[in-house]
Structure formats: structure tokens, C-alpha cells
Amino acid sequence: MITQQEISGLLNQQVLGSSGQKIGQAKHVFYDDATGRPEWVTVKTGMLGGNETFIPIRDAVASEGHLKVPYSKDKIKSAPNVDVDAKGHLSAQEERRLYSFYGIDGSAPGPRAAGQQRMGNEQRAAADQRAAGQVSGQAASQRAAEEQQAAAPRAAAPQAGADAAMSADAGLADDAMTLSEEKMHVRVERRESGQARLHKYIESEEREETIPLRHEEARLIREPITDANRGDAVAGPELSESDHVVTLHAEKPVVETTVEPTERVRLAVEEHTEQQTVRGTVRREQIRIEDAPDDDQSR
């Protein structure tokens, strides 16, 4: 059976069925009007969580992070819809319907068909009244004398559970507030930034080169008449006109080009790293003390 000490960690926890299936999160806890013990837990079910289904926790087991009940998910989903009044009170008639559906003997020790009171944040005032020893008028008349005699020692137990069991809507297990803040995480994405293309083209340029060129020139050579050349000198007519032609030669430059490979060129991709400052906006929660008017009703 769930104890008063385990109630503080029960709300907002996951409720698991007998086979470990997830049923939903614990929304409210209902206490027995007479004994002050937790008897029911409600979970949000349905496609959008619009239904609040009652599950008995008499034989439930509370573990770290979840509550396991001995009923299947299908069984719980088919539980009857019951009405809770504006004060969060489960009537004895509705309670008997639930006992009958789950096969629980309402007269056995533990659950009692004396009506159940919901314990959530909005029912804190009702819990305070019950802690002071006030028991619902719907308690069984045959146990009225016994309840009045035991009201004083039992008064602290419901109050302890009421102070510890906060509503799932409140989101708090004590009187402290949790502050959170956003952390900025910068990640890097690799994207295309452009293309590099290797293009070969032809260009022309003027070049100069100095080379030696040879040419022939005619010059006169005079030889005196000697016994060796006298015969050739007097072989011709004594006086005459004649020509003697000598062909002259000269070297001229001729420019020719040939195509020869000079080098191989290719593209290589290199990575360079640069430092860049990244700015972003993060939010964080702050807290301050605000004076509230001294108004009992506002409290």
C-alpha cells in the first residue's frame, strides 16, 4: 500500500500497468474521508488526455520514477467515468461503482465506501480542515464513535500527506522554486561556398634574342708582278674593259617556334581556419521577492 511518505514523489510520475505498459501521468491522489489514507490515483487518458481515470492504489507499488498498479491498460481504459463535485469530492455511490469495477470489497480493511476527497493543490484548504480532525459527514454511522475517539492521533497523518502531495498542476514538491536558463550551443554546418575551375588559355608575348649574323664583303687585294704571276698578268689584251663578278653571302635570321611541354598543373583543395565571433540570445529565469497584501482570502 502506498504510504504517506511516498505521496510527495507520486504526482506527475508515470503510472504503469501490470505488464509494464504506460498508462499516463499521475494527476491527483484521493484520500479516504475516514482513514485519511490514499486510496485512488487519477491519470489523464484518451487521445488528447481529456479523460481522468480512477485507479485504486491499495496494491500499487511505488518505485523511483513510476507507480505500478496490478491492472492492465485495457482494464483501466474501460473504467467507468465518475463525477467529482466542485470541491473535489468523490461520493460514496461513485466510489462503490469503482470498487465493483475493479473487484474490490469495499467493506474490507483498507478502502471504505465512505467517500473520497481529492488531494491536489486546489484542495489544500480542505486538507487543513481534515488535519484538524474534521471528518466528512458521509462516514459510516456505525463507526462514528470510533472515528471521534481516534480523530486526534489521526489528524497529523492526513495533514502530512496533504502538505507533501502537491497537485500535478502546481509542478512543485516543496516550497522552493527551480530557476532555469538557456545555454547557447554553436554547431558548424558544411556548405558549398563556390567553385574553382582550372582553365588553360593561350597568350602571346614579344621576346627579343640577340644572335650573331655573318655576311660577306668584297675588298681589293693588290699583288705586285712577280716572276710567279707574270704569265697570268700578260695573258690578256694589253688594254681592255671587263668585269669579274664575285657572289657575296650574308646570314639572315629566321624565326621558327616549336611546342614543348614545360610543366604539369593541377588544382589542390586546402582548408584554412579562421576565428569568427558568433552572437546569440539566451533567456534565463530570475527571481525576486514581492510583498503580497496581508489578506487571508488571497492566501
Buried (B, 14 or more C-beta within 10 A) or exposed (E): EBEBEBBBBBBBBBBBBEEEEEBBBBBBBBBBBBBBBBBBBBBBBEEEEEBBBBBBBBEBBBEEEBBBBBBBBEBBBEBEEBEBEEEBBBBBEBBEBBBEBBEBEBEEEBBBBBBBBBBBBBBBEBBBBBBEBEBBEBBBEEBEEEBEEBBEEBBEBBBBBBBBBBBBEEEEBEEEEEEEEEEEEEEEEEEEEEEEEEEEEEEEEEEEEEEEEEEEEEEEEEEEEEEEEEEEEEEEEEEEEEEEEEEEEEEEEEEEEEEEEEEEEEEEEEEEEEEEEEEEEEEEEEEEEEEEEEEEEEE
